[in-house]
C-alpha cells in the first residue's frame, strides 16, 4: 500500500508538471539557516524545506534563526521539532545573521521560557508538529504566547500529518528529551528541578520522514544514535531517498557511525550532514580533519554541505539538481 501511495504521488507530480509546463519546477528546495552566511558553523541546525506547491516547513529552528522577524524565513506553514533541548527548541538566538563568530555565534537574545520555536509558530500562524508527550505542553505555550492551541499537532510513531502537499511522519530517534527548567513557567517548579539537577521529561525524541508532492521522501534524523529503525522503517517502509543526518559525536552519532547509517542502513541517493558541533567550513570549504571532513570521506554516495543561505534543489529520486 505504501509503494502504491508513493507511485500515485509521483504520477500526480508528473501530470502536474505536464500541465504546468517547463516553468512548473518539480524540485524540493532546502535552505539551511545557520549563524553565518555561506558557512556550516558550530550550532547550525535549522533548515527550511519548500515543496513544489510552495509549502514551507521549518525544521528545528534552534538558536540560529533570528526570531520570527528573520528575513530569511519568509512564509512558514509548519515548524517541526525533534526534541526540546535548547539548541533545537531555541532557548536563545542570534540578533541577526553573521553575529559573532562561526565558532562562537552571538546568541544574546533570550527566548526562555517561551522559546524561539514557539515565537515563530505564533508569529507565522504556523502548525507546530511534535511527537511523544510534547503536544499538550506546547499547546499551553502557544496559547500563552498569543496563538491557538490547535496550531500544535501531535504525530507519534506510525502516524502522520499533512501540510499542503507534504506528508509528515515521525520515526524513532535514540537520544534524550529532557526540558531545561528554564522553559518551565512555574518558578517554584523550575527552581525545584534546577536544585535537584533534573529536567522535565517529555517522552522520547523523534526523527521525521517527509514525503513531498514530487515524490521525494526525505529522512530527518533529529539527534540520534544508530537504531534498527533506520533500516526497518526509514529504508524498508518509507524508502527515503534523501537524508539529513547528525554527525556531531558525543551527544549523537559521530561521523563514522553516521556514515555507517547512511551507507548500510538508510541507503539514500544523497545525504546532507547536520549537527556537526564544530566549525565545519572556512570560506565555504570543508576544514581538513574536521568531523565533517571525516564523514564526507566515509560516505559512499553524494553528500552536500548545508551552507547557510544556499538553497539546494532535489528531484524525486533524491538527486541534487541545483545549488549543490
C-alpha positions as CSV (number, residue, x, y, z in Angstrom):
1,X,0.0,0.0,0.0
2,X,2.8,2.4,0.8
3,X,4.5,1.7,-2.5
4,X,1.2,2.3,-4.3
5,X,0.7,5.5,-2.5
6,X,4.2,6.8,-3.4
7,X,3.7,5.7,-7.0
8,X,0.5,7.6,-7.3
9,X,2.1,10.7,-5.7
10,X,4.9,10.5,-8.3
11,X,2.4,10.1,-11.2
12,X,0.4,13.1,-9.9
13,X,3.5,15.2,-9.7
14,X,4.4,14.2,-13.2
15,X,1.0,15.1,-14.5
16,X,1.2,18.5,-12.7
17,X,4.5,19.1,-14.4
18,X,2.9,18.4,-17.8
19,X,0.0,20.7,-17.1
20,X,2.2,23.5,-15.7
21,X,4.9,23.2,-18.4
22,X,8.7,23.8,-18.0
23,X,8.1,26.7,-15.6
24,X,6.4,24.3,-13.0
25,X,9.6,23.2,-11.2
26,X,9.2,19.8,-9.5
27,X,12.0,20.0,-7.1
28,X,12.2,20.3,-3.3
29,X,14.2,23.3,-2.2
30,X,16.2,23.1,1.0
31,X,17.8,26.2,2.6
32,X,19.9,25.9,5.7
33,X,19.5,28.8,8.1
34,X,22.8,28.8,10.0
35,X,24.5,31.5,12.0
36,X,26.8,32.7,9.2
37,X,26.2,33.1,5.5
38,X,27.9,30.6,3.3
39,X,29.3,28.5,6.2
40,X,28.5,25.4,8.2
41,X,29.0,26.6,11.8
42,X,29.1,25.0,15.2
43,X,25.5,25.1,16.2
44,X,23.8,25.2,12.9
45,X,20.6,23.0,12.9
46,X,17.8,24.9,11.2
47,X,16.6,24.2,7.6
48,X,13.6,25.3,5.5
49,X,12.1,22.7,3.2
50,X,9.9,24.1,0.3
51,X,7.6,21.7,-1.6
52,X,6.9,22.3,-5.3
53,X,3.5,23.6,-4.3
54,X,5.0,26.3,-2.2
55,X,4.5,24.7,1.3
56,X,7.4,25.8,3.5
57,X,8.4,23.8,6.6
58,X,11.0,24.9,9.2
59,X,12.9,22.1,10.9
60,X,14.5,22.6,14.3
61,X,14.7,26.4,14.5
62,X,17.2,26.3,17.4
63,X,19.4,29.3,18.0
64,X,20.5,30.3,14.5
65,X,17.1,31.6,13.3
66,X,17.0,35.3,14.3
67,X,13.5,35.1,15.7
68,X,10.2,35.4,13.8
69,X,11.4,38.5,12.0
70,X,14.4,36.8,10.5
71,X,14.1,37.9,6.8
72,X,15.4,34.5,5.7
73,X,12.3,32.8,7.0
74,X,9.6,34.1,4.7
75,X,6.3,32.3,4.8
76,X,6.3,29.3,7.2
77,X,3.4,26.8,7.1
78,X,4.7,24.4,9.7
79,X,7.5,24.1,12.3
80,X,8.9,20.6,13.2
81,X,10.7,20.0,16.5
82,X,12.7,16.8,17.0
83,X,13.2,17.3,20.8
84,X,13.2,20.0,23.4
85,X,17.0,20.6,24.0
86,X,17.8,24.3,23.9
87,X,19.9,24.1,20.7
88,X,16.8,22.7,18.8
89,X,13.9,24.3,20.6
90,X,15.7,27.7,21.0
91,X,16.5,29.0,24.4
92,X,18.1,32.0,22.8
93,X,19.0,33.2,19.3
94,X,21.2,35.4,17.2
95,X,20.1,39.0,16.8
96,X,20.9,38.7,13.0
97,X,22.8,36.5,10.6
98,X,26.6,36.7,10.9
99,X,26.5,38.0,14.5
100,X,29.6,36.8,16.4
101,X,31.9,34.1,15.0
102,X,31.3,30.8,13.3
103,X,32.8,29.0,16.3
104,X,31.1,31.3,18.8
105,X,27.9,32.9,17.5
106,X,26.3,35.7,19.3
107,X,23.3,34.1,21.0
108,X,22.4,37.2,23.0
109,X,18.6,37.3,22.5
110,X,16.9,35.3,25.3
111,X,13.8,33.2,24.4
112,X,13.2,31.2,27.6
113,X,10.7,30.3,29.0
114,X,8.7,30.8,25.7
115,X,11.3,29.5,23.1
116,X,12.4,30.6,19.7
117,X,10.3,27.9,18.1
118,X,7.0,28.9,19.8
119,X,7.6,32.6,19.0
120,X,8.0,31.6,15.3
121,X,4.9,29.4,15.3
122,X,2.7,32.2,16.8
123,X,4.1,35.0,14.6
124,X,3.8,32.9,11.4
125,X,0.4,31.4,12.4
126,X,2.0,28.0,11.5
127,X,1.3,24.5,12.5
128,X,3.7,23.1,15.2
129,X,4.2,19.4,14.7
130,X,5.7,17.4,17.6
131,X,5.8,13.8,18.9
132,X,5.9,11.9,22.2
133,X,4.3,13.9,25.1
134,X,5.2,17.3,23.8
135,X,1.8,18.4,22.3
136,X,-0.1,19.3,25.5
137,X,2.9,21.2,26.9
138,X,3.3,23.2,23.7
139,X,-0.4,23.8,23.3
140,X,-0.2,25.8,26.6
141,X,3.0,27.5,25.5
142,X,1.4,28.6,22.2
143,X,-1.8,29.8,23.9
144,X,0.1,31.8,26.5
145,X,2.2,33.4,23.7
146,X,-1.0,34.6,21.9
147,X,-1.6,31.7,19.5
148,X,-4.2,29.0,19.2
149,X,-3.6,25.6,20.9
150,X,-4.9,23.8,17.8
151,X,-1.8,25.0,16.0
152,X,0.0,22.2,17.8
153,X,-0.4,18.9,16.2
154,X,0.7,15.5,17.6
155,X,2.3,12.9,15.4
156,X,3.5,9.8,17.3
157,X,5.3,6.9,15.6
158,X,3.3,5.3,12.9
159,X,1.1,8.4,12.5
160,X,1.4,11.3,10.1
161,X,0.1,14.8,9.4
162,X,-0.3,16.7,6.2
163,X,0.8,20.3,5.5
164,X,-0.1,21.4,2.0
165,X,1.3,18.7,-0.4
166,X,3.7,17.3,2.3
167,X,3.1,14.3,4.5
168,X,5.0,14.5,7.8
169,X,5.6,11.3,9.8
170,X,7.6,10.7,12.9
171,X,10.2,7.9,13.3
172,X,12.2,6.9,16.4
173,X,15.4,8.7,17.4
174,X,17.8,7.3,20.1
175,X,18.5,10.3,22.2
176,X,17.0,12.1,25.2
177,X,14.2,14.7,25.5
178,X,14.6,16.5,28.9
179,X,13.2,20.0,29.1
180,X,15.6,22.5,30.8
181,X,13.9,24.1,33.9
182,X,14.4,27.5,32.2
183,X,11.4,26.6,30.0
184,X,9.1,25.9,33.0
185,X,6.7,28.8,33.6
186,X,6.0,28.0,37.3
187,X,9.1,29.4,39.0
188,X,8.7,27.2,42.1
189,X,8.7,24.1,40.0
190,X,11.5,25.3,37.8
191,X,13.7,26.1,40.8
192,X,12.9,22.7,42.3
193,X,14.0,20.9,39.2
194,X,17.1,23.1,38.9
195,X,18.2,22.4,42.5
196,X,17.8,18.7,42.0
197,X,19.7,18.7,38.7
198,X,16.6,17.3,36.9
199,X,14.8,18.0,33.7
200,X,11.1,17.7,32.9
201,X,10.9,14.7,30.6
202,X,8.5,14.9,27.6
203,X,8.7,11.4,26.2
204,X,11.1,10.1,23.5
205,X,12.6,12.3,20.8
206,X,11.7,12.0,17.2
207,X,13.1,12.0,13.7
208,X,10.9,12.8,10.7
209,X,10.1,11.4,7.3
210,X,8.7,13.9,4.8
211,X,7.0,12.8,1.6
212,X,6.8,15.7,-0.8
213,X,4.3,16.3,-3.7
214,X,7.0,15.4,-6.3
215,X,7.5,12.0,-4.7
216,X,10.7,12.8,-2.9
217,X,11.0,11.0,0.5
218,X,13.4,12.7,3.0
219,X,14.6,11.4,6.4
220,X,15.4,14.0,9.0
221,X,17.3,12.2,11.7
222,X,16.9,14.6,14.6
223,X,19.5,13.8,17.3
224,X,20.1,10.1,17.3
225,X,22.4,7.2,17.7
226,X,22.3,4.1,15.5
227,X,18.9,2.4,15.7
228,X,17.4,-0.6,13.8
229,X,14.5,1.6,12.6
230,X,16.9,3.4,10.3
231,X,16.8,0.2,8.2
232,X,13.5,-1.4,9.1
233,X,11.3,1.8,9.0
234,X,13.2,4.6,7.2
235,X,14.6,2.4,4.3
236,X,12.3,-0.6,4.1
237,X,9.0,1.1,4.7
238,X,9.4,4.7,3.7
239,X,12.1,4.2,1.1
240,X,13.9,7.5,1.9
241,X,16.0,8.9,-1.0
242,X,17.4,11.9,0.9
243,X,18.8,12.0,4.4
244,X,19.7,14.9,6.8
245,X,22.0,13.1,9.2
246,X,23.5,14.3,12.5
247,X,27.3,13.7,12.8
248,X,28.3,15.6,15.9
249,X,29.6,12.8,18.1
250,X,29.4,12.6,22.0
251,X,25.7,13.5,22.1
252,X,24.7,11.8,18.8
253,X,26.3,9.6,16.2
254,X,29.9,10.6,15.3
255,X,31.0,10.9,11.7
256,X,31.9,7.2,11.2
257,X,28.8,5.9,12.9
258,X,26.7,8.3,10.8
259,X,28.4,7.2,7.7
260,X,27.5,3.6,8.6
261,X,23.9,4.6,9.0
262,X,23.9,6.2,5.6
263,X,25.9,3.5,3.7
264,X,24.5,0.4,5.2
265,X,21.1,1.2,6.7
266,X,19.2,4.1,5.1
267,X,21.0,3.9,1.8
268,X,19.6,7.1,0.3
269,X,20.6,8.7,-3.0
270,X,22.0,11.8,-1.3
271,X,22.8,13.0,2.3
272,X,23.2,16.4,4.0
273,X,25.3,16.3,7.2
274,X,23.9,18.2,10.1
275,X,24.6,19.0,13.8
276,X,28.4,18.8,13.4
277,X,29.2,20.8,16.6
278,X,32.2,22.3,15.0
279,X,33.4,25.0,12.6
280,X,33.0,22.7,9.7
281,X,33.8,25.1,6.8
282,X,36.0,28.1,6.2
283,X,35.1,30.2,3.2
284,X,32.5,27.6,2.3
285,X,35.2,24.9,2.1
286,X,35.4,21.9,4.4
287,X,38.0,22.2,7.2
288,X,40.6,19.4,6.8
289,X,40.5,16.9,9.6
290,X,37.1,18.0,10.9
291,X,34.3,15.7,11.7
292,X,32.5,16.9,8.6
293,X,35.6,16.0,6.5
294,X,35.7,12.5,8.1
295,X,32.0,12.0,7.3
296,X,32.3,13.2,3.7
297,X,35.2,10.8,3.1
298,X,33.4,7.9,4.7
299,X,30.1,8.0,2.9
300,X,29.7,6.2,-0.4
301,X,27.2,8.5,-2.1
302,X,26.9,12.2,-2.8
303,X,27.0,14.4,0.3
304,X,26.1,18.0,0.2
305,X,27.2,20.7,2.7
306,X,24.5,22.7,4.4
307,X,26.0,26.1,3.8
308,X,23.8,28.8,5.4
309,X,21.6,30.6,3.0
310,X,22.4,28.5,0.0
311,X,19.3,26.8,-1.5
312,X,19.7,23.3,-2.8
313,X,17.2,21.6,-5.1
314,X,16.4,17.9,-5.1
315,X,14.4,15.8,-7.6
316,X,12.1,12.9,-6.7
317,X,14.9,10.4,-6.7
318,X,16.9,12.4,-4.2
319,X,19.5,13.7,-6.6
320,X,20.6,17.3,-6.2
321,X,19.9,19.2,-9.4
322,X,20.8,22.7,-8.3
323,X,22.7,24.7,-5.7
324,X,25.0,21.8,-4.6
